[in-house]
Amino acid sequence: MSEKSSVNWEQLEAKPEFRALLAKKKAFIVPAFVFGMLFYLALPVLVGYFPEMMKTKVWGEVNVAYVFALSQFIMAWVMAFLYVRVATQWDKAAAAVIHGQG
């Protein structure tokens, strides 16, 4: 059921344009991953080591810990939005490299 690819992957991998594309992807993905992990792990670390700061009331019964936890949802959506934008550019660059235009 799979269709035979007409792309010579060994030849494609040797192209400098292909290697440059991989470097661009790595330059976004690695820092985004590190930031995301640090951001998500910051909540339990802050709650564990600085509980009084995290208990500080911001609005009514809502404290800093709740605000930080809710900010993680916003951060996830922002990261997803940014990834989709750059991935679209990578797809166009990959098509150009595959078809010999890059």
VMD Tcl script that builds the backbone (N, CA, C; Angstrom):
set m [mol new atoms 306]
animate dup $m
set s [atomselect $m all]
$s set {name element resname resid chain x y z} {
  {N N MET 1 A 0.805 -1.196 0.000}
  {CA C MET 1 A 0.000 0.000 0.000}
  {C C MET 1 A 0.850 1.263 0.000}
  {N N SER 2 A 2.140 1.132 0.278}
  {CA C SER 2 A 2.978 2.333 0.258}
  {C C SER 2 A 3.515 2.554 -1.139}
  {N N GLU 3 A 3.622 3.783 -1.480}
  {CA C GLU 3 A 4.073 4.167 -2.801}
  {C C GLU 3 A 5.589 4.369 -2.764}
  {N N LYS 4 A 6.273 3.918 -3.798}
  {CA C LYS 4 A 7.737 4.008 -3.866}
  {C C LYS 4 A 8.145 5.470 -4.035}
  {N N SER 5 A 9.059 5.932 -3.181}
  {CA C SER 5 A 9.523 7.319 -3.245}
  {C C SER 5 A 10.535 7.481 -4.367}
  {N N SER 6 A 10.401 8.577 -5.103}
  {CA C SER 6 A 11.338 8.853 -6.190}
  {C C SER 6 A 12.510 9.703 -5.723}
  {N N VAL 7 A 12.587 9.976 -4.422}
  {CA C VAL 7 A 13.639 10.816 -3.874}
  {C C VAL 7 A 14.838 9.950 -3.518}
  {N N ASN 8 A 16.012 10.368 -3.954}
  {CA C ASN 8 A 17.254 9.700 -3.588}
  {C C ASN 8 A 17.715 10.314 -2.266}
  {N N TRP 9 A 17.414 9.632 -1.155}
  {CA C TRP 9 A 17.637 10.207 0.167}
  {C C TRP 9 A 19.120 10.357 0.486}
  {N N GLU 10 A 19.970 9.461 -0.001}
  {CA C GLU 10 A 21.411 9.587 0.248}
  {C C GLU 10 A 21.967 10.841 -0.431}
  {N N GLN 11 A 21.532 11.079 -1.643}
  {CA C GLN 11 A 21.982 12.259 -2.383}
  {C C GLN 11 A 21.429 13.533 -1.725}
  {N N LEU 12 A 20.202 13.473 -1.309}
  {CA C LEU 12 A 19.571 14.628 -0.656}
  {C C LEU 12 A 20.286 14.975 0.645}
  {N N GLU 13 A 20.657 13.958 1.406}
  {CA C GLU 13 A 21.319 14.181 2.684}
  {C C GLU 13 A 22.684 14.849 2.509}
  {N N ALA 14 A 23.315 14.653 1.386}
  {CA C ALA 14 A 24.639 15.229 1.128}
  {C C ALA 14 A 24.572 16.705 0.730}
  {N N LYS 15 A 23.396 17.189 0.373}
  {CA C LYS 15 A 23.265 18.589 -0.055}
  {C C LYS 15 A 23.498 19.549 1.107}
  {N N PRO 16 A 24.262 20.626 0.878}
  {CA C PRO 16 A 24.454 21.623 1.933}
  {C C PRO 16 A 23.144 22.309 2.341}
  {N N GLU 17 A 22.222 22.452 1.385}
  {CA C GLU 17 A 20.936 23.077 1.691}
  {C C GLU 17 A 20.139 22.234 2.693}
  {N N PHE 18 A 20.242 20.920 2.541}
  {CA C PHE 18 A 19.542 20.007 3.450}
  {C C PHE 18 A 20.136 20.113 4.849}
  {N N ARG 19 A 21.456 20.122 4.929}
  {CA C ARG 19 A 22.126 20.243 6.230}
  {C C ARG 19 A 21.817 21.600 6.881}
  {N N ALA 20 A 21.733 22.653 6.085}
  {CA C ALA 20 A 21.388 23.974 6.616}
  {C C ALA 20 A 19.962 23.975 7.161}
  {N N LEU 21 A 19.062 23.289 6.471}
  {CA C LEU 21 A 17.683 23.184 6.940}
  {C C LEU 21 A 17.619 22.441 8.277}
  {N N LEU 22 A 18.368 21.365 8.397}
  {CA C LEU 22 A 18.399 20.630 9.664}
  {C C LEU 22 A 18.960 21.494 10.785}
  {N N ALA 23 A 19.966 22.304 10.476}
  {CA C ALA 23 A 20.548 23.195 11.487}
  {C C ALA 23 A 19.533 24.254 11.936}
  {N N LYS 24 A 18.752 24.781 10.978}
  {CA C LYS 24 A 17.718 25.762 11.334}
  {C C LYS 24 A 16.659 25.136 12.241}
  {N N LYS 25 A 16.270 23.902 11.916}
  {CA C LYS 25 A 15.279 23.223 12.738}
  {C C LYS 25 A 15.814 22.992 14.150}
  {N N LYS 26 A 17.047 22.552 14.227}
  {CA C LYS 26 A 17.655 22.292 15.538}
  {C C LYS 26 A 17.786 23.581 16.342}
  {N N ALA 27 A 18.098 24.695 15.668}
  {CA C ALA 27 A 18.247 25.982 16.353}
  {C C ALA 27 A 16.938 26.454 16.975}
  {N N PHE 28 A 15.807 26.001 16.478}
  {CA C PHE 28 A 14.517 26.353 17.082}
  {C C PHE 28 A 14.067 25.297 18.085}
  {N N ILE 29 A 14.143 24.042 17.693}
  {CA C ILE 29 A 13.559 22.965 18.484}
  {C C ILE 29 A 14.270 22.777 19.828}
  {N N VAL 30 A 15.594 22.778 19.833}
  {CA C VAL 30 A 16.318 22.527 21.087}
  {C C VAL 30 A 16.050 23.630 22.123}
  {N N PRO 31 A 16.219 24.914 21.775}
  {CA C PRO 31 A 15.907 25.938 22.780}
  {C C PRO 31 A 14.429 25.946 23.200}
  {N N ALA 32 A 13.522 25.677 22.270}
  {CA C ALA 32 A 12.098 25.638 22.615}
  {C C ALA 32 A 11.817 24.499 23.590}
  {N N PHE 33 A 12.437 23.358 23.363}
  {CA C PHE 33 A 12.261 22.220 24.265}
  {C C PHE 33 A 12.816 22.527 25.656}
  {N N VAL 34 A 14.020 23.080 25.699}
  {CA C VAL 34 A 14.640 23.411 26.987}
  {C C VAL 34 A 13.791 24.435 27.735}
  {N N PHE 35 A 13.360 25.491 27.051}
  {CA C PHE 35 A 12.505 26.497 27.685}
  {C C PHE 35 A 11.221 25.864 28.208}
  {N N GLY 36 A 10.573 25.058 27.387}
  {CA C GLY 36 A 9.318 24.425 27.789}
  {C C GLY 36 A 9.488 23.537 29.012}
  {N N MET 37 A 10.544 22.739 29.019}
  {CA C MET 37 A 10.776 21.861 30.170}
  {C C MET 37 A 11.058 22.667 31.432}
  {N N LEU 38 A 11.892 23.690 31.318}
  {CA C LEU 38 A 12.193 24.521 32.481}
  {C C LEU 38 A 10.945 25.232 32.993}
  {N N PHE 39 A 10.136 25.721 32.074}
  {CA C PHE 39 A 8.906 26.417 32.460}
  {C C PHE 39 A 7.955 25.480 33.202}
  {N N TYR 40 A 7.766 24.260 32.655}
  {CA C TYR 40 A 6.857 23.319 33.295}
  {C C TYR 40 A 7.398 22.801 34.617}
  {N N LEU 41 A 8.679 22.561 34.698}
  {CA C LEU 41 A 9.259 22.043 35.937}
  {C C LEU 41 A 9.419 23.127 37.000}
  {N N ALA 42 A 9.353 24.387 36.594}
  {CA C ALA 42 A 9.494 25.478 37.558}
  {C C ALA 42 A 8.363 25.475 38.583}
  {N N LEU 43 A 7.161 25.114 38.185}
  {CA C LEU 43 A 6.027 25.144 39.122}
  {C C LEU 43 A 6.244 24.220 40.317}
  {N N PRO 44 A 6.505 22.926 40.117}
  {CA C PRO 44 A 6.702 22.084 41.303}
  {C C PRO 44 A 7.944 22.472 42.112}
  {N N VAL 45 A 8.977 22.945 41.440}
  {CA C VAL 45 A 10.184 23.372 42.160}
  {C C VAL 45 A 9.872 24.600 43.008}
  {N N LEU 46 A 9.198 25.583 42.426}
  {CA C LEU 46 A 8.859 26.793 43.180}
  {C C LEU 46 A 7.914 26.498 44.338}
  {N N VAL 47 A 6.935 25.648 44.097}
  {CA C VAL 47 A 6.009 25.292 45.171}
  {C C VAL 47 A 6.749 24.545 46.283}
  {N N GLY 48 A 7.701 23.717 45.912}
  {CA C GLY 48 A 8.442 22.947 46.902}
  {C C GLY 48 A 9.424 23.776 47.710}
  {N N TYR 49 A 10.156 24.668 47.043}
  {CA C TYR 49 A 11.206 25.428 47.714}
  {C C TYR 49 A 10.773 26.817 48.202}
  {N N PHE 50 A 9.748 27.379 47.599}
  {CA C PHE 50 A 9.283 28.716 47.973}
  {C C PHE 50 A 7.769 28.728 48.185}
  {N N PRO 51 A 7.274 27.899 49.092}
  {CA C PRO 51 A 5.815 27.789 49.252}
  {C C PRO 51 A 5.146 29.085 49.701}
  {N N GLU 52 A 5.814 29.854 50.518}
  {CA C GLU 52 A 5.201 31.102 50.991}
  {C C GLU 52 A 5.019 32.103 49.855}
  {N N MET 53 A 6.015 32.187 48.979}
  {CA C MET 53 A 5.898 33.078 47.825}
  {C C MET 53 A 4.751 32.623 46.915}
  {N N MET 54 A 4.635 31.319 46.699}
  {CA C MET 54 A 3.611 30.793 45.809}
  {C C MET 54 A 2.213 30.903 46.414}
  {N N LYS 55 A 2.115 31.035 47.760}
  {CA C LYS 55 A 0.817 31.198 48.428}
  {C C LYS 55 A 0.330 32.645 48.407}
  {N N THR 56 A 1.156 33.558 47.937}
  {CA C THR 56 A 0.787 34.969 47.918}
  {C C THR 56 A -0.479 35.160 47.088}
  {N N LYS 57 A -1.474 35.783 47.691}
  {CA C LYS 57 A -2.752 36.011 47.004}
  {C C LYS 57 A -2.595 37.116 45.962}
  {N N VAL 58 A -3.154 36.856 44.795}
  {CA C VAL 58 A -3.103 37.824 43.693}
  {C C VAL 58 A -4.451 38.511 43.542}
  {N N TRP 59 A -5.512 37.717 43.591}
  {CA C TRP 59 A -6.865 38.232 43.407}
  {C C TRP 59 A -7.824 37.290 44.103}
  {N N GLY 60 A -8.429 37.713 45.156}
  {CA C GLY 60 A -9.320 36.846 45.923}
  {C C GLY 60 A -8.550 35.669 46.494}
  {N N GLU 61 A -9.043 34.476 46.189}
  {CA C GLU 61 A -8.364 33.251 46.646}
  {C C GLU 61 A -7.331 32.747 45.646}
  {N N VAL 62 A -7.176 33.440 44.541}
  {CA C VAL 62 A -6.215 33.034 43.510}
  {C C VAL 62 A -4.820 33.471 43.947}
  {N N ASN 63 A -3.908 32.500 44.007}
  {CA C ASN 63 A -2.552 32.818 44.428}
  {C C ASN 63 A -1.567 32.711 43.258}
  {N N VAL 64 A -0.310 32.984 43.540}
  {CA C VAL 64 A 0.729 32.979 42.509}
  {C C VAL 64 A 0.843 31.606 41.856}
  {N N ALA 65 A 0.710 30.544 42.630}
  {CA C ALA 65 A 0.810 29.190 42.078}
  {C C ALA 65 A -0.280 28.938 41.034}
  {N N TYR 66 A -1.514 29.366 41.316}
  {CA C TYR 66 A -2.593 29.206 40.334}
  {C C TYR 66 A -2.311 30.015 39.063}
  {N N VAL 67 A -1.846 31.229 39.231}
  {CA C VAL 67 A -1.543 32.077 38.070}
  {C C VAL 67 A -0.439 31.438 37.229}
  {N N PHE 68 A 0.594 30.941 37.903}
  {CA C PHE 68 A 1.691 30.295 37.178}
  {C C PHE 68 A 1.197 29.046 36.450}
  {N N ALA 69 A 0.371 28.248 37.126}
  {CA C ALA 69 A -0.170 27.037 36.498}
  {C C ALA 69 A -1.010 27.379 35.272}
  {N N LEU 70 A -1.835 28.404 35.376}
  {CA C LEU 70 A -2.651 28.815 34.229}
  {C C LEU 70 A -1.796 29.393 33.106}
  {N N SER 71 A -0.696 30.043 33.468}
  {CA C SER 71 A 0.205 30.590 32.438}
  {C C SER 71 A 0.832 29.477 31.594}
  {N N GLN 72 A 0.903 28.277 32.149}
  {CA C GLN 72 A 1.462 27.167 31.376}
  {C C GLN 72 A 0.576 26.799 30.193}
  {N N PHE 73 A -0.728 26.939 30.351}
  {CA C PHE 73 A -1.630 26.700 29.216}
  {C C PHE 73 A -1.390 27.737 28.124}
  {N N ILE 74 A -1.251 28.986 28.536}
  {CA C ILE 74 A -0.996 30.061 27.565}
  {C C ILE 74 A 0.335 29.831 26.871}
  {N N MET 75 A 1.354 29.464 27.646}
  {CA C MET 75 A 2.670 29.213 27.063}
  {C C MET 75 A 2.619 28.062 26.057}
  {N N ALA 76 A 1.873 27.022 26.369}
  {CA C ALA 76 A 1.764 25.887 25.452}
  {C C ALA 76 A 1.135 26.312 24.131}
  {N N TRP 77 A 0.103 27.136 24.175}
  {CA C TRP 77 A -0.534 27.617 22.951}
  {C C TRP 77 A 0.398 28.532 22.157}
  {N N VAL 78 A 1.129 29.389 22.851}
  {CA C VAL 78 A 2.084 30.272 22.166}
  {C C VAL 78 A 3.178 29.450 21.496}
  {N N MET 79 A 3.708 28.466 22.213}
  {CA C MET 79 A 4.759 27.611 21.637}
  {C C MET 79 A 4.221 26.845 20.416}
  {N N ALA 80 A 3.000 26.353 20.512}
  {CA C ALA 80 A 2.402 25.636 19.381}
  {C C ALA 80 A 2.224 26.565 18.186}
  {N N PHE 81 A 1.752 27.785 18.432}
  {CA C PHE 81 A 1.578 28.766 17.366}
  {C C PHE 81 A 2.917 29.074 16.688}
  {N N LEU 82 A 3.948 29.317 17.494}
  {CA C LEU 82 A 5.267 29.611 16.929}
  {C C LEU 82 A 5.811 28.421 16.138}
  {N N TYR 83 A 5.626 27.226 16.676}
  {CA C TYR 83 A 6.120 26.036 15.971}
  {C C TYR 83 A 5.433 25.870 14.616}
  {N N VAL 84 A 4.134 26.059 14.572}
  {CA C VAL 84 A 3.408 25.916 13.307}
  {C C VAL 84 A 3.916 26.934 12.284}
  {N N ARG 85 A 4.177 28.163 12.737}
  {CA C ARG 85 A 4.689 29.190 11.821}
  {C C ARG 85 A 6.043 28.818 11.248}
  {N N VAL 86 A 6.974 28.387 12.092}
  {CA C VAL 86 A 8.305 28.061 11.570}
  {C C VAL 86 A 8.286 26.741 10.808}
  {N N ALA 87 A 7.438 25.794 11.217}
  {CA C ALA 87 A 7.364 24.522 10.508}
  {C C ALA 87 A 6.851 24.711 9.080}
  {N N THR 88 A 5.977 25.670 8.875}
  {CA C THR 88 A 5.494 25.976 7.531}
  {C C THR 88 A 6.646 26.440 6.644}
  {N N GLN 89 A 7.514 27.261 7.201}
  {CA C GLN 89 A 8.697 27.710 6.455}
  {C C GLN 89 A 9.636 26.536 6.176}
  {N N TRP 90 A 9.797 25.642 7.161}
  {CA C TRP 90 A 10.654 24.471 6.942}
  {C C TRP 90 A 10.096 23.574 5.851}
  {N N ASP 91 A 8.782 23.415 5.803}
  {CA C ASP 91 A 8.167 22.588 4.773}
  {C C ASP 91 A 8.438 23.150 3.382}
  {N N LYS 92 A 8.334 24.458 3.251}
  {CA C LYS 92 A 8.609 25.088 1.960}
  {C C LYS 92 A 10.073 24.922 1.577}
  {N N ALA 93 A 10.966 25.096 2.559}
  {CA C ALA 93 A 12.400 24.933 2.294}
  {C C ALA 93 A 12.721 23.487 1.946}
  {N N ALA 94 A 12.080 22.535 2.623}
  {CA C ALA 94 A 12.317 21.118 2.337}
  {C C ALA 94 A 11.851 20.771 0.929}
  {N N ALA 95 A 10.705 21.299 0.534}
  {CA C ALA 95 A 10.213 21.040 -0.834}
  {C C ALA 95 A 11.176 21.607 -1.864}
  {N N ALA 96 A 11.724 22.786 -1.592}
  {CA C ALA 96 A 12.687 23.395 -2.515}
  {C C ALA 96 A 13.956 22.552 -2.618}
  {N N VAL 97 A 14.425 22.046 -1.501}
  {CA C VAL 97 A 15.636 21.219 -1.512}
  {C C VAL 97 A 15.379 19.915 -2.247}
  {N N ILE 98 A 14.235 19.294 -1.986}
  {CA C ILE 98 A 13.921 18.000 -2.614}
  {C C ILE 98 A 13.791 18.157 -4.127}
  {N N HIS 99 A 13.202 19.238 -4.560}
  {CA C HIS 99 A 12.972 19.422 -5.997}
  {C C HIS 99 A 14.108 20.170 -6.669}
  {N N GLY 100 A 15.229 20.344 -5.984}
  {CA C GLY 100 A 16.424 20.905 -6.598}
  {C C GLY 100 A 16.401 22.411 -6.781}
  {N N GLN 101 A 15.508 23.099 -6.083}
  {CA C GLN 101 A 15.427 24.546 -6.250}
  {C C GLN 101 A 16.167 25.289 -5.158}
  {N N GLY 102 A 16.626 24.571 -4.102}
  {CA C GLY 102 A 17.222 25.238 -2.974}
  {C C GLY 102 A 18.703 25.165 -2.928}
}
mol reanalyze $m
mol bondsrecalc $m
mol representation Tube
mol addrep $m
